[in-house]
Amino acid sequence: MAKKFLELYCRPGLIESIEGDLEEQFEEDVEQLGTAKAKRRFWWNVIRFFRPGIIKSFEGTRKLNNYGMFRNDFKTSLRVIKRDKLYSSINILGLTSGLVIAMLILFYVKFELSYEKYNPNADKVVRITMDYMDGETLVDQDCETYHNLGPMIKEEFPEVGDFTRVFGIDGGTVVRVGESHFRELKVYATDPSFFELFGYSFLHGDSESAFRQPNEVVLSRASAIRYFGKTDVVGQSIWLTTPSSSMRIVGVVEDSPATTHLKFDLLFSYSTMKTELDERDDVWNSNDTFTYLLLERPDSYPQFQTNLAGLSERLRKEDYLPDERIVSEKISDIHLYSDKSYEAEQNGEATIVFFLFGVALLVIVIAIVNYINLSTAKSLDRAKEVGIRKVIGASLGQLRIRFFIESALINFFAGIATLLIIATVFNQFRLVAGLPESFQILKDTDSWYLFGGLLLLSTVLSGSFPAFILSSFKPVAVLKGKFSNSGRGVLLRKGLVIFQFSIAIFLLIQTFTAREQLKYMQEKDLGMNTERVVVVHTPPTREQMDNFIAFKEQLLTYTDYSNASLSTSVPGMPTSDMGSTTNIGLVGDVEEQRNNFFRYTIDSVFIKTMEMELVAGNNFSSADDRENPIIVNEEAIRQWGIPKAENVIGRKARFWGREHSIIGVVKDFHQTGVKSSHIPLIFSYADRYGDYVAIRLEKGDVLEQMDQLEEVYASHFPNSPFEFFFLDQEFDAQYAADRQFEQVFSLLSLFAMLITCLGLFGLASFTVAKRAKEIGIRKVLGASVSQIIGLLSKGFVSLVIISSLVSLPVTWFLVQGWLDQYAFRIDLNIWLFAGPSLLVLLVAFATVFSRTLKISTANPVESLRDE
């Protein structure tokens, strides 16, 4: 049989190509036994290294056509996967984990990068903003501009085709429809060209005729349904409290997509506000309008920037904008790259998005490395298989196809598992990542392309090692086991393990750091007390606000409420909820302060209600007869260069053409959250009108207190909606992005550790199996169980220690850079690095221990009986 098999399947000249010991042995056998017996002995010496039945699996190889060869390889690959259940399960589970994490993170990255992509004009629309300068030093940035800049730029710049202004209504407005009232916060006055620049199509109405007259309003689909229960409402009227007038509905458009930085509930014509804006004494005195420009061509942006710089310089020389510069940014860059005062919403951060993108790639690389590492560990078995296939005539291309088919099958099974897991957890992931409900992957063609591309990449990379490396081994070398025992094979496996654990340690340290930073921000002293403070939106009209005093007096008759204050903003609200001004200086000082100072009005009990601390001077009082009294915070006097708070009391600050007496200095508190630096604040006095009522609740049942509060509110403001929020929750909402970041990294760390430990488990299993006889001999010679476990574990444990030494310097640099984005941050300490490293070491030891314990306690007879 052997003779027939050799004559059928061995390549001509194969015997003559054999080198080394096998060649010498063959020649001796020829002399002693004859050629036929020598060939038979040679062949059985080769195949005895392989599994029983290997010859049968190769029968007919040379007679198969291409389809038959592929089918044979496919079946063989399935048998290999089925036979090596542990090896295959580890590979499939590892690749599945990597694919799941990578896909979920890539979904998030894709969403963040898709802002403004819905708009067909996105590549031609730019927003102009203002930079505040102190000489050549940039001191602040504001995304709102002067309302006359849009028309001026269109008139002077040939590359600008159109413009639109977007004027936001501070605090929103209340919409009255019949007897129903609705509070809307995202309300803007715009020019007619808004719909063209932002790519909105009308469901009802006509964009060509909309906003040509004052008092015209366009509703979003959701707003129309909320007000009327339908969308076909063109021609009907609604009442807006700001501006206080009746508005005729001229159109209904689709809701703002989730991927735009400028979302709205309703829009009304800019000409409704035009008279008020144009009659200002000085059009260069207030920048409170978003301005967007439509370029004629996308490639004209460099020329536009040049012309804009020239206009800015001209306005500086003409003393219209002596300390400001007009700059621009592409609309597609706003969400990830713009963080200026008065943004329409909280934007994302490009650094975090691309950081997560990089980590997602690292996770999938870890999974692929796992596959390659286990392939390397099993290289002896696979190399013998390669050797025998080459002996019977398989070409290099056939061998590579064979290994790629096996890799493709494992990745296919991992892909199916990945889809099932993603379908199960996606809704929960969407909540954790802060993605909108409208973001659905099953209807997104790009998501399927993304998944297919990632799966193909995983297949190619994970199959490359066995296909191109193992298939290139020489039959004589691999049959003697030279590769598996070589330094190259050992170093490759160790290097891959070190790489995996280095990434896992980095992810764990980042997770620990993010968790500590989040805890620090949540527990840091805010300079006030936000607990048990409920903030109620005030009635929409001044006529209704006349009842505020009576409302407050009745409320304070109940013992459940200790204070109630009125203000135009409250701590925790964004800068867009406050006014601001520059060029503020103290009377008598030579230089004015060019930084942006923020201001809002408060009453005489606001500081007490918030439990803030006055470090100098006095609080407001209704009996105060000083002219235009103001209270400032410590950051404001720091900007003025005043060393002590007492030194500023009694002095006057000059802004908006008036002088204001400084009567008090309040200790710095976090108006905009702990992540940002303190901002200079100026408080003016008002006790009748404001946007918010802050009420401090005494200890008791909060639900009962809120029911009572709503009842009192309704009795004084029957036609106003009762809307409120808790101040501590509003502050905590500012940390939503940091909380999401920490949760995402925790998930990444968990899966990275899972994948790495799966690989370690596989390597340990393979090592234990290969050293079973050695362990049996050691036990016969008296080695204890602990000695055996130590012997098998020390190599893996040393790799984890090396991984820590490799990872820690790089991780320290990256984590330090991440923390630098916080104005108030934790200090790095040794436990943030030692803790994760020790945790990884413990998990690695436990993984190896679970595989070594069984062999260490087994009867040595079991492993030595065949010797």
Secondary structure, 3 states (H helix, E strand, C coil): CHHHHHHHHCCCCHHHHCCHHHHHHHHHHHHHHCHHHHHHHHHHHHHCCCCCCHHHHHCCHHHCCHHHHHHHHHHHHHHHHHHCHHHHHHHHHHHHHHHHHHHHHHHHHHHHHCCCCCCCCCCCEEEEEEEEEECCEEEEEECCECCCHHHHHHHHCCCEEEEEEEEECCCCEEEEECCEEEEECCEEEECCCHHHHHCCCEEEECCCCCCCCCCEEEEEHHHHHHHHCCCCCCCCEEEECCCCEEEEEEEEECCCCCCCCCCCCEEEECHHHHHHHHCCCCCCCCCCEEEEEEECCHHHHHHHHHHHHHHHHHHHHCCCCCCEEEEEEEHHHHHHHCCCECCCCCCCCHHHHHHHHHHHHHHHHHHHHHHHHHHHHCHHHHHHHHHHHHHCCCCHHHHHHHHHHHHHHHHHHHHHHHHHHHHHHHHHHHHHHCCCCCCCCCCCHHHHHHHHHHHHHHHHHHHHHHHHHHHHCCHHHHHCCCCCCCHHHHHHHHHHHHHHHHHHHHHHHHHHHHHHHHHHHHHCCCCCCCCCEEEEECCCCHHHHCCHHHHHHHHCCCCCEEEEEEECCCCCCCHHHCEEECCEEECCCCCCECCCEEEEEECCCHHHHCCCCEEEECCCCCCCCCCCEEEEEHHHHHHCCCCCHHHHCCCEEEECCEEEEEEEEECCCCCCCCCCCCCCEEEEECCCCCCEEEEEECCCCHHHHHHHHHHHHHHHCCCCCCCEEEHHHHHHHCCHHHHHHHHHHHHHHHHHHHHHHHHHHHHHHHHHHHCHHHHHHHHHCCCCHHHHHHHHHHHHHHHHHHHHHHHHHHHHHHHHHHHCCCCCCCCCCHHHHHHHHHHHHHHHHHHHHHHHHHHHHCCHHHHHCCC
